[in-house]
């Protein structure tokens, strides 16, 4: 497949996470291009992470950076940054982030396996994104759509699905 920048949907992740090399690539290839790199915020973190290897890894700190989503005026993603052998870890969106944003996911919505991802705004309306079904079998949320209008057809589809769910 083609290299894309985004955030993997990972409800099993304990917290938002990204490798230091992945963050650098994202900054250089997405945020600088969109002139959004000036909005990156960093702070310290004492979090430790254990993944596939049993060795706990200390966070290098927290990063909060803007993400470009269709139809969303301004969104940010906050995550711990890890380095060393995990520096190429993709950005991972945990369930806690999706819960706090009132997200809906419709898996396998499109014939190729892509899904729909709805982020509920303060007004209760959904800002709907297409999730890309990756070669590795994950869903990827593209984050390069700064200043891109909403896809009203996708918003209608998500609203219709949501209303059907509410009625049951």
PyMOL commands that place a pseudoatom at each C-alpha (Angstrom):
pseudoatom trace, name=CA, resn=UNK, resi=1, chain=A, elem=C, hetatm=0, pos=[0.000, 0.000, 0.000]
pseudoatom trace, name=CA, resn=UNK, resi=2, chain=A, elem=C, hetatm=0, pos=[0.842, 3.670, 0.032]
pseudoatom trace, name=CA, resn=UNK, resi=3, chain=A, elem=C, hetatm=0, pos=[2.398, 5.351, 3.064]
pseudoatom trace, name=CA, resn=UNK, resi=4, chain=A, elem=C, hetatm=0, pos=[-0.196, 7.473, 4.829]
pseudoatom trace, name=CA, resn=UNK, resi=5, chain=A, elem=C, hetatm=0, pos=[-0.051, 9.551, 7.963]
pseudoatom trace, name=CA, resn=UNK, resi=6, chain=A, elem=C, hetatm=0, pos=[-2.769, 9.166, 10.507]
pseudoatom trace, name=CA, resn=UNK, resi=7, chain=A, elem=C, hetatm=0, pos=[-3.790, 7.642, 13.812]
pseudoatom trace, name=CA, resn=UNK, resi=8, chain=A, elem=C, hetatm=0, pos=[-4.536, 3.947, 14.223]
pseudoatom trace, name=CA, resn=UNK, resi=9, chain=A, elem=C, hetatm=0, pos=[-7.789, 3.224, 16.019]
pseudoatom trace, name=CA, resn=UNK, resi=10, chain=A, elem=C, hetatm=0, pos=[-6.716, 1.050, 18.965]
pseudoatom trace, name=CA, resn=UNK, resi=11, chain=A, elem=C, hetatm=0, pos=[-9.391, 0.620, 21.652]
pseudoatom trace, name=CA, resn=UNK, resi=12, chain=A, elem=C, hetatm=0, pos=[-7.005, -1.710, 23.520]
pseudoatom trace, name=CA, resn=UNK, resi=13, chain=A, elem=C, hetatm=0, pos=[-4.321, 0.946, 24.002]
pseudoatom trace, name=CA, resn=UNK, resi=14, chain=A, elem=C, hetatm=0, pos=[-4.097, 2.191, 27.592]
pseudoatom trace, name=CA, resn=UNK, resi=15, chain=A, elem=C, hetatm=0, pos=[-3.373, 5.762, 26.508]
pseudoatom trace, name=CA, resn=UNK, resi=16, chain=A, elem=C, hetatm=0, pos=[-2.671, 7.741, 23.355]
pseudoatom trace, name=CA, resn=UNK, resi=17, chain=A, elem=C, hetatm=0, pos=[0.795, 6.825, 22.153]
pseudoatom trace, name=CA, resn=UNK, resi=18, chain=A, elem=C, hetatm=0, pos=[3.239, 7.636, 19.347]
pseudoatom trace, name=CA, resn=UNK, resi=19, chain=A, elem=C, hetatm=0, pos=[6.876, 6.779, 18.628]
pseudoatom trace, name=CA, resn=UNK, resi=20, chain=A, elem=C, hetatm=0, pos=[9.361, 9.654, 18.533]
pseudoatom trace, name=CA, resn=UNK, resi=21, chain=A, elem=C, hetatm=0, pos=[10.400, 8.901, 14.924]
pseudoatom trace, name=CA, resn=UNK, resi=22, chain=A, elem=C, hetatm=0, pos=[6.751, 8.642, 13.871]
pseudoatom trace, name=CA, resn=UNK, resi=23, chain=A, elem=C, hetatm=0, pos=[6.010, 12.005, 15.493]
pseudoatom trace, name=CA, resn=UNK, resi=24, chain=A, elem=C, hetatm=0, pos=[8.973, 13.593, 13.662]
pseudoatom trace, name=CA, resn=UNK, resi=25, chain=A, elem=C, hetatm=0, pos=[7.720, 12.212, 10.335]
pseudoatom trace, name=CA, resn=UNK, resi=26, chain=A, elem=C, hetatm=0, pos=[4.215, 13.462, 11.049]
pseudoatom trace, name=CA, resn=UNK, resi=27, chain=A, elem=C, hetatm=0, pos=[5.536, 16.926, 11.912]
pseudoatom trace, name=CA, resn=UNK, resi=28, chain=A, elem=C, hetatm=0, pos=[7.712, 17.103, 8.779]
pseudoatom trace, name=CA, resn=UNK, resi=29, chain=A, elem=C, hetatm=0, pos=[5.210, 15.612, 6.323]
pseudoatom trace, name=CA, resn=UNK, resi=30, chain=A, elem=C, hetatm=0, pos=[1.838, 16.829, 7.622]
pseudoatom trace, name=CA, resn=UNK, resi=31, chain=A, elem=C, hetatm=0, pos=[2.011, 19.598, 10.206]
pseudoatom trace, name=CA, resn=UNK, resi=32, chain=A, elem=C, hetatm=0, pos=[4.768, 21.720, 8.632]
pseudoatom trace, name=CA, resn=UNK, resi=33, chain=A, elem=C, hetatm=0, pos=[3.160, 21.375, 5.209]
pseudoatom trace, name=CA, resn=UNK, resi=34, chain=A, elem=C, hetatm=0, pos=[-0.129, 22.678, 6.665]
pseudoatom trace, name=CA, resn=UNK, resi=35, chain=A, elem=C, hetatm=0, pos=[1.692, 25.345, 8.748]
pseudoatom trace, name=CA, resn=UNK, resi=36, chain=A, elem=C, hetatm=0, pos=[0.268, 23.748, 11.903]
pseudoatom trace, name=CA, resn=UNK, resi=37, chain=A, elem=C, hetatm=0, pos=[3.576, 22.783, 13.556]
pseudoatom trace, name=CA, resn=UNK, resi=38, chain=A, elem=C, hetatm=0, pos=[3.559, 25.980, 15.633]
pseudoatom trace, name=CA, resn=UNK, resi=39, chain=A, elem=C, hetatm=0, pos=[0.591, 24.593, 17.612]
pseudoatom trace, name=CA, resn=UNK, resi=40, chain=A, elem=C, hetatm=0, pos=[2.445, 21.563, 18.972]
pseudoatom trace, name=CA, resn=UNK, resi=41, chain=A, elem=C, hetatm=0, pos=[2.548, 21.500, 22.773]
pseudoatom trace, name=CA, resn=UNK, resi=42, chain=A, elem=C, hetatm=0, pos=[4.826, 19.342, 24.910]
pseudoatom trace, name=CA, resn=UNK, resi=43, chain=A, elem=C, hetatm=0, pos=[4.866, 18.559, 28.606]
pseudoatom trace, name=CA, resn=UNK, resi=44, chain=A, elem=C, hetatm=0, pos=[6.450, 16.031, 30.922]
pseudoatom trace, name=CA, resn=UNK, resi=45, chain=A, elem=C, hetatm=0, pos=[4.973, 12.626, 31.674]
pseudoatom trace, name=CA, resn=UNK, resi=46, chain=A, elem=C, hetatm=0, pos=[5.788, 9.915, 34.181]
pseudoatom trace, name=CA, resn=UNK, resi=47, chain=A, elem=C, hetatm=0, pos=[3.818, 7.250, 32.322]
pseudoatom trace, name=CA, resn=UNK, resi=48, chain=A, elem=C, hetatm=0, pos=[5.355, 3.864, 31.543]
pseudoatom trace, name=CA, resn=UNK, resi=49, chain=A, elem=C, hetatm=0, pos=[4.220, 1.502, 28.819]
pseudoatom trace, name=CA, resn=UNK, resi=50, chain=A, elem=C, hetatm=0, pos=[4.486, -2.214, 28.316]
pseudoatom trace, name=CA, resn=UNK, resi=51, chain=A, elem=C, hetatm=0, pos=[3.685, -3.529, 24.868]
pseudoatom trace, name=CA, resn=UNK, resi=52, chain=A, elem=C, hetatm=0, pos=[4.602, -6.697, 23.059]
pseudoatom trace, name=CA, resn=UNK, resi=53, chain=A, elem=C, hetatm=0, pos=[7.885, -6.848, 24.973]
pseudoatom trace, name=CA, resn=UNK, resi=54, chain=A, elem=C, hetatm=0, pos=[7.496, -7.195, 28.730]
pseudoatom trace, name=CA, resn=UNK, resi=55, chain=A, elem=C, hetatm=0, pos=[10.002, -4.408, 29.420]
pseudoatom trace, name=CA, resn=UNK, resi=56, chain=A, elem=C, hetatm=0, pos=[8.299, -1.218, 30.661]
pseudoatom trace, name=CA, resn=UNK, resi=57, chain=A, elem=C, hetatm=0, pos=[9.280, 1.854, 28.670]
pseudoatom trace, name=CA, resn=UNK, resi=58, chain=A, elem=C, hetatm=0, pos=[9.327, 5.357, 30.136]
pseudoatom trace, name=CA, resn=UNK, resi=59, chain=A, elem=C, hetatm=0, pos=[7.469, 8.073, 28.245]
pseudoatom trace, name=CA, resn=UNK, resi=60, chain=A, elem=C, hetatm=0, pos=[9.670, 10.791, 26.756]
pseudoatom trace, name=CA, resn=UNK, resi=61, chain=A, elem=C, hetatm=0, pos=[6.847, 13.240, 27.487]
pseudoatom trace, name=CA, resn=UNK, resi=62, chain=A, elem=C, hetatm=0, pos=[3.404, 14.184, 26.248]
pseudoatom trace, name=CA, resn=UNK, resi=63, chain=A, elem=C, hetatm=0, pos=[2.715, 15.790, 22.892]
pseudoatom trace, name=CA, resn=UNK, resi=64, chain=A, elem=C, hetatm=0, pos=[-0.482, 17.522, 21.836]
pseudoatom trace, name=CA, resn=UNK, resi=65, chain=A, elem=C, hetatm=0, pos=[-0.751, 18.398, 18.164]
pseudoatom trace, name=CA, resn=UNK, resi=66, chain=A, elem=C, hetatm=0, pos=[-3.446, 19.505, 15.733]
pseudoatom trace, name=CA, resn=UNK, resi=67, chain=A, elem=C, hetatm=0, pos=[-5.065, 16.957, 13.457]
pseudoatom trace, name=CA, resn=UNK, resi=68, chain=A, elem=C, hetatm=0, pos=[-6.868, 17.831, 10.242]
pseudoatom trace, name=CA, resn=UNK, resi=69, chain=A, elem=C, hetatm=0, pos=[-10.294, 16.222, 10.036]
pseudoatom trace, name=CA, resn=UNK, resi=70, chain=A, elem=C, hetatm=0, pos=[-12.866, 16.943, 7.337]
pseudoatom trace, name=CA, resn=UNK, resi=71, chain=A, elem=C, hetatm=0, pos=[-15.461, 19.425, 8.510]
pseudoatom trace, name=CA, resn=UNK, resi=72, chain=A, elem=C, hetatm=0, pos=[-13.805, 20.010, 11.889]
pseudoatom trace, name=CA, resn=UNK, resi=73, chain=A, elem=C, hetatm=0, pos=[-12.574, 23.509, 12.553]
pseudoatom trace, name=CA, resn=UNK, resi=74, chain=A, elem=C, hetatm=0, pos=[-9.813, 22.521, 14.982]
pseudoatom trace, name=CA, resn=UNK, resi=75, chain=A, elem=C, hetatm=0, pos=[-8.991, 19.179, 16.616]
pseudoatom trace, name=CA, resn=UNK, resi=76, chain=A, elem=C, hetatm=0, pos=[-6.043, 18.042, 18.687]
pseudoatom trace, name=CA, resn=UNK, resi=77, chain=A, elem=C, hetatm=0, pos=[-4.637, 14.672, 19.675]
pseudoatom trace, name=CA, resn=UNK, resi=78, chain=A, elem=C, hetatm=0, pos=[-2.703, 14.173, 22.912]
pseudoatom trace, name=CA, resn=UNK, resi=79, chain=A, elem=C, hetatm=0, pos=[-0.396, 11.249, 23.452]
pseudoatom trace, name=CA, resn=UNK, resi=80, chain=A, elem=C, hetatm=0, pos=[2.698, 10.013, 25.197]
pseudoatom trace, name=CA, resn=UNK, resi=81, chain=A, elem=C, hetatm=0, pos=[5.847, 9.794, 23.094]
pseudoatom trace, name=CA, resn=UNK, resi=82, chain=A, elem=C, hetatm=0, pos=[8.116, 6.745, 23.335]
pseudoatom trace, name=CA, resn=UNK, resi=83, chain=A, elem=C, hetatm=0, pos=[11.564, 6.247, 21.877]
pseudoatom trace, name=CA, resn=UNK, resi=84, chain=A, elem=C, hetatm=0, pos=[14.285, 3.633, 21.619]
pseudoatom trace, name=CA, resn=UNK, resi=85, chain=A, elem=C, hetatm=0, pos=[13.195, 0.407, 19.952]
pseudoatom trace, name=CA, resn=UNK, resi=86, chain=A, elem=C, hetatm=0, pos=[9.603, 1.736, 19.953]
pseudoatom trace, name=CA, resn=UNK, resi=87, chain=A, elem=C, hetatm=0, pos=[10.414, 5.014, 18.175]
pseudoatom trace, name=CA, resn=UNK, resi=88, chain=A, elem=C, hetatm=0, pos=[8.535, 3.894, 15.057]
pseudoatom trace, name=CA, resn=UNK, resi=89, chain=A, elem=C, hetatm=0, pos=[5.363, 3.021, 16.978]
pseudoatom trace, name=CA, resn=UNK, resi=90, chain=A, elem=C, hetatm=0, pos=[2.384, 4.393, 15.035]
pseudoatom trace, name=CA, resn=UNK, resi=91, chain=A, elem=C, hetatm=0, pos=[0.071, 6.938, 16.619]
pseudoatom trace, name=CA, resn=UNK, resi=92, chain=A, elem=C, hetatm=0, pos=[-2.530, 4.975, 18.594]
pseudoatom trace, name=CA, resn=UNK, resi=93, chain=A, elem=C, hetatm=0, pos=[-5.950, 6.338, 19.573]
pseudoatom trace, name=CA, resn=UNK, resi=94, chain=A, elem=C, hetatm=0, pos=[-7.211, 4.655, 22.755]
pseudoatom trace, name=CA, resn=UNK, resi=95, chain=A, elem=C, hetatm=0, pos=[-10.795, 3.993, 23.737]
pseudoatom trace, name=CA, resn=UNK, resi=96, chain=A, elem=C, hetatm=0, pos=[-10.606, 6.740, 26.382]
pseudoatom trace, name=CA, resn=UNK, resi=97, chain=A, elem=C, hetatm=0, pos=[-10.056, 9.373, 23.650]
pseudoatom trace, name=CA, resn=UNK, resi=98, chain=A, elem=C, hetatm=0, pos=[-12.970, 8.022, 21.630]
pseudoatom trace, name=CA, resn=UNK, resi=99, chain=A, elem=C, hetatm=0, pos=[-15.241, 7.949, 24.688]
pseudoatom trace, name=CA, resn=UNK, resi=100, chain=A, elem=C, hetatm=0, pos=[-14.426, 11.552, 25.609]
pseudoatom trace, name=CA, resn=UNK, resi=101, chain=A, elem=C, hetatm=0, pos=[-15.200, 12.662, 22.041]
pseudoatom trace, name=CA, resn=UNK, resi=102, chain=A, elem=C, hetatm=0, pos=[-18.445, 10.646, 21.822]
pseudoatom trace, name=CA, resn=UNK, resi=103, chain=A, elem=C, hetatm=0, pos=[-17.268, 8.688, 18.787]
pseudoatom trace, name=CA, resn=UNK, resi=104, chain=A, elem=C, hetatm=0, pos=[-19.188, 6.150, 16.745]
pseudoatom trace, name=CA, resn=UNK, resi=105, chain=A, elem=C, hetatm=0, pos=[-17.535, 3.571, 14.522]
pseudoatom trace, name=CA, resn=UNK, resi=106, chain=A, elem=C, hetatm=0, pos=[-19.310, 1.700, 11.766]
pseudoatom trace, name=CA, resn=UNK, resi=107, chain=A, elem=C, hetatm=0, pos=[-16.955, -1.114, 10.780]
pseudoatom trace, name=CA, resn=UNK, resi=108, chain=A, elem=C, hetatm=0, pos=[-16.921, -2.519, 7.244]
pseudoatom trace, name=CA, resn=UNK, resi=109, chain=A, elem=C, hetatm=0, pos=[-19.258, 0.206, 6.031]
pseudoatom trace, name=CA, resn=UNK, resi=110, chain=A, elem=C, hetatm=0, pos=[-17.702, 0.295, 2.569]
pseudoatom trace, name=CA, resn=UNK, resi=111, chain=A, elem=C, hetatm=0, pos=[-17.247, -2.708, 0.254]
pseudoatom trace, name=CA, resn=UNK, resi=112, chain=A, elem=C, hetatm=0, pos=[-13.438, -2.587, 0.617]
pseudoatom trace, name=CA, resn=UNK, resi=113, chain=A, elem=C, hetatm=0, pos=[-13.651, -2.820, 4.434]
pseudoatom trace, name=CA, resn=UNK, resi=114, chain=A, elem=C, hetatm=0, pos=[-13.208, 0.913, 5.141]
pseudoatom trace, name=CA, resn=UNK, resi=115, chain=A, elem=C, hetatm=0, pos=[-15.271, 2.200, 8.040]
pseudoatom trace, name=CA, resn=UNK, resi=116, chain=A, elem=C, hetatm=0, pos=[-17.091, 5.339, 9.137]
pseudoatom trace, name=CA, resn=UNK, resi=117, chain=A, elem=C, hetatm=0, pos=[-15.917, 7.265, 12.178]
pseudoatom trace, name=CA, resn=UNK, resi=118, chain=A, elem=C, hetatm=0, pos=[-18.150, 9.896, 13.717]
pseudoatom trace, name=CA, resn=UNK, resi=119, chain=A, elem=C, hetatm=0, pos=[-16.871, 12.427, 16.229]
pseudoatom trace, name=CA, resn=UNK, resi=120, chain=A, elem=C, hetatm=0, pos=[-19.671, 14.141, 18.126]
pseudoatom trace, name=CA, resn=UNK, resi=121, chain=A, elem=C, hetatm=0, pos=[-19.306, 17.895, 18.381]
pseudoatom trace, name=CA, resn=UNK, resi=122, chain=A, elem=C, hetatm=0, pos=[-20.516, 20.093, 21.224]
pseudoatom trace, name=CA, resn=UNK, resi=123, chain=A, elem=C, hetatm=0, pos=[-23.706, 20.669, 19.213]
pseudoatom trace, name=CA, resn=UNK, resi=124, chain=A, elem=C, hetatm=0, pos=[-24.410, 16.903, 19.078]
pseudoatom trace, name=CA, resn=UNK, resi=125, chain=A, elem=C, hetatm=0, pos=[-23.749, 16.681, 15.352]
pseudoatom trace, name=CA, resn=UNK, resi=126, chain=A, elem=C, hetatm=0, pos=[-21.234, 14.226, 13.957]
pseudoatom trace, name=CA, resn=UNK, resi=127, chain=A, elem=C, hetatm=0, pos=[-18.121, 15.151, 12.048]
pseudoatom trace, name=CA, resn=UNK, resi=128, chain=A, elem=C, hetatm=0, pos=[-17.791, 12.003, 9.954]
pseudoatom trace, name=CA, resn=UNK, resi=129, chain=A, elem=C, hetatm=0, pos=[-14.486, 10.644, 8.667]
pseudoatom trace, name=CA, resn=UNK, resi=130, chain=A, elem=C, hetatm=0, pos=[-13.678, 7.677, 6.495]
pseudoatom trace, name=CA, resn=UNK, resi=131, chain=A, elem=C, hetatm=0, pos=[-11.468, 5.133, 8.269]
pseudoatom trace, name=CA, resn=UNK, resi=132, chain=A, elem=C, hetatm=0, pos=[-9.046, 3.410, 5.930]
pseudoatom trace, name=CA, resn=UNK, resi=133, chain=A, elem=C, hetatm=0, pos=[-8.684, -0.354, 6.286]
pseudoatom trace, name=CA, resn=UNK, resi=134, chain=A, elem=C, hetatm=0, pos=[-4.909, -0.869, 6.245]
pseudoatom trace, name=CA, resn=UNK, resi=135, chain=A, elem=C, hetatm=0, pos=[-2.777, -3.710, 4.918]
pseudoatom trace, name=CA, resn=UNK, resi=136, chain=A, elem=C, hetatm=0, pos=[-2.078, -4.656, 8.552]
pseudoatom trace, name=CA, resn=UNK, resi=137, chain=A, elem=C, hetatm=0, pos=[-5.790, -5.031, 9.309]
pseudoatom trace, name=CA, resn=UNK, resi=138, chain=A, elem=C, hetatm=0, pos=[-6.177, -1.832, 11.351]
pseudoatom trace, name=CA, resn=UNK, resi=139, chain=A, elem=C, hetatm=0, pos=[-8.298, 1.251, 10.816]
pseudoatom trace, name=CA, resn=UNK, resi=140, chain=A, elem=C, hetatm=0, pos=[-6.346, 4.433, 10.073]
pseudoatom trace, name=CA, resn=UNK, resi=141, chain=A, elem=C, hetatm=0, pos=[-7.826, 7.879, 10.689]
pseudoatom trace, name=CA, resn=UNK, resi=142, chain=A, elem=C, hetatm=0, pos=[-6.228, 10.241, 8.126]
pseudoatom trace, name=CA, resn=UNK, resi=143, chain=A, elem=C, hetatm=0, pos=[-5.236, 13.539, 9.767]
pseudoatom trace, name=CA, resn=UNK, resi=144, chain=A, elem=C, hetatm=0, pos=[-4.110, 15.740, 6.872]
pseudoatom trace, name=CA, resn=UNK, resi=145, chain=A, elem=C, hetatm=0, pos=[-7.508, 17.279, 5.993]
pseudoatom trace, name=CA, resn=UNK, resi=146, chain=A, elem=C, hetatm=0, pos=[-6.951, 20.751, 7.458]
pseudoatom trace, name=CA, resn=UNK, resi=147, chain=A, elem=C, hetatm=0, pos=[-9.503, 23.336, 6.257]
pseudoatom trace, name=CA, resn=UNK, resi=148, chain=A, elem=C, hetatm=0, pos=[-11.373, 20.681, 4.285]
pseudoatom trace, name=CA, resn=UNK, resi=149, chain=A, elem=C, hetatm=0, pos=[-15.170, 20.848, 4.230]
pseudoatom trace, name=CA, resn=UNK, resi=150, chain=A, elem=C, hetatm=0, pos=[-17.275, 18.062, 5.668]
pseudoatom trace, name=CA, resn=UNK, resi=151, chain=A, elem=C, hetatm=0, pos=[-18.395, 15.252, 3.443]
pseudoatom trace, name=CA, resn=UNK, resi=152, chain=A, elem=C, hetatm=0, pos=[-22.134, 15.859, 3.826]
pseudoatom trace, name=CA, resn=UNK, resi=153, chain=A, elem=C, hetatm=0, pos=[-23.006, 12.502, 2.262]
pseudoatom trace, name=CA, resn=UNK, resi=154, chain=A, elem=C, hetatm=0, pos=[-20.960, 10.699, 4.939]
pseudoatom trace, name=CA, resn=UNK, resi=155, chain=A, elem=C, hetatm=0, pos=[-22.482, 12.909, 7.653]
pseudoatom trace, name=CA, resn=UNK, resi=156, chain=A, elem=C, hetatm=0, pos=[-25.986, 11.933, 6.475]
pseudoatom trace, name=CA, resn=UNK, resi=157, chain=A, elem=C, hetatm=0, pos=[-25.047, 8.240, 6.443]
pseudoatom trace, name=CA, resn=UNK, resi=158, chain=A, elem=C, hetatm=0, pos=[-23.696, 8.436, 9.997]
pseudoatom trace, name=CA, resn=UNK, resi=159, chain=A, elem=C, hetatm=0, pos=[-26.736, 10.369, 11.212]
pseudoatom trace, name=CA, resn=UNK, resi=160, chain=A, elem=C, hetatm=0, pos=[-29.100, 7.819, 9.633]
pseudoatom trace, name=CA, resn=UNK, resi=161, chain=A, elem=C, hetatm=0, pos=[-27.212, 4.903, 11.204]
pseudoatom trace, name=CA, resn=UNK, resi=162, chain=A, elem=C, hetatm=0, pos=[-27.144, 6.660, 14.575]
pseudoatom trace, name=CA, resn=UNK, resi=163, chain=A, elem=C, hetatm=0, pos=[-30.885, 7.328, 14.484]
pseudoatom trace, name=CA, resn=UNK, resi=164, chain=A, elem=C, hetatm=0, pos=[-31.580, 3.680, 13.603]
pseudoatom trace, name=CA, resn=UNK, resi=165, chain=A, elem=C, hetatm=0, pos=[-29.465, 2.582, 16.571]
pseudoatom trace, name=CA, resn=UNK, resi=166, chain=A, elem=C, hetatm=0, pos=[-31.212, 5.038, 18.894]
pseudoatom trace, name=CA, resn=UNK, resi=167, chain=A, elem=C, hetatm=0, pos=[-34.621, 3.673, 17.891]
pseudoatom trace, name=CA, resn=UNK, resi=168, chain=A, elem=C, hetatm=0, pos=[-33.682, 0.160, 18.977]
for i in range(1, 168): cmd.bond("trace and resi %d" % i, "trace and resi %d" % (i + 1))
show_as sticks, trace
zoom trace
